[in-house]
Amino acid sequence: MARLIDAGPGCPTPTPLRGKSAAEARGLVYDDAVKAETDPLYPLVQDFVTPMEWPAIAPLVAGINRLKREKNAVILAHNYMTPDIFRLVGDFRGDSLQLAREAATVEQKVIVQAGVHFMAETSKILAPEKTVLIPSLEAGCSLASSITGADVRLIKQKYPDYPIVTYVNCTAEVKAECHITCTSSNAAQVVEAIAKEWNSDTVILVPDQYLAKNVAAQTGIRILTWPGACEVHEQFSAEDVKQLREAHPGVVILAHPECPPDVLEAADYAGSTSALANYVSEKRPSKVVLLTECSMSDNVAAENPGVNFIRPCNLCPHMKRITLENIYDCMVTGVHEVTIPEDVRVRAKQALDAMLALPKMERPLDFVTGLKPMELELVV
Ligand code: SF4
């Protein structure tokens, strides 16, 4: 069974440093001006931050918001950020696709990516004239590290007649070798479109084997894949779903398509990060479980008071490398700036542009649940 963490509402308090709060260690104090500026923000996180913790967090929030004005910066915050980041300092919030679209159009000169490294690379690919900062170089991703550009070049040699789609959760080097990217919001749309364009009955979808299996079940298109997985979502199992139903009769179970196919088979609804958030706000189930990253549940719960969230979830250790402290620090120091060799960036942009050129969907695609899991051939 997956290691289920009953995380409960959780928002890490900035780490005290030698008896001082993280804010004080940076010369930031909770004075009357900061109190007046941040008091209106507290209700946004009151379910996650106690009144006692707030004076340690508020100066960092005020400091980051001041730096945004001074440096002409914008913060793109992924749904898996903790609620303090997501709700208090994120200017644009959403999943990979939404943040990529924002990166391409924001006016500010500096983009701070409150997400993992491949997302910051995506911003740099789409907005090369901007300075893109990632607060921690350790914010990686098990999917992105599972495959290299050299791997994709070998796949192309072996299967020259098949189009290669890469999930955006990969490095710029990998995107540069693929024909088109996809996200969990549009994966089925992309696979169908590229199969038609290439007049091919087979599409290669890397690096997430579970997303590939789930898309294959939806589309009926023959898909070859790569043995990568999201270390967060692959921990969920059909047995977890069964146990949740037994423990919480009537609960509605939602799953992300990075979960193994037997989880989608057993779930009530499946879709991308934005699709899951939409489902909760539109259907307002009385009792719900999101089989996805913990902070995603926290953020959706904060936006849907009155919905009872059962909170088994798995933490993404990479996303949790991003904190208010290192967002503040990176805005002060300008590190870590994301750079990509120009030839790689241009080719990676072609793969992203091919995706962004597809008709914009009104809403993210649903994944049909209850389908029998499929086994796929691997390209290794
Ligand atoms: S949740 Fe999974 S896919 Fe997303 S960054 Fe973490 S390891 Fe990567």
Boltz pocket constraint, residues with backbone or C-beta under 6 A from the ligand:
constraints:
  - pocket:
      binder: B
      contacts: [[A, 116], [A, 140], [A, 141], [A, 142], [A, 143], [A, 144], [A, 169], [A, 229], [A, 230], [A, 231], [A, 232], [A, 233], [A, 293], [A, 316], [A, 317], [A, 318], [A, 319]]
      max_distance: 6.0
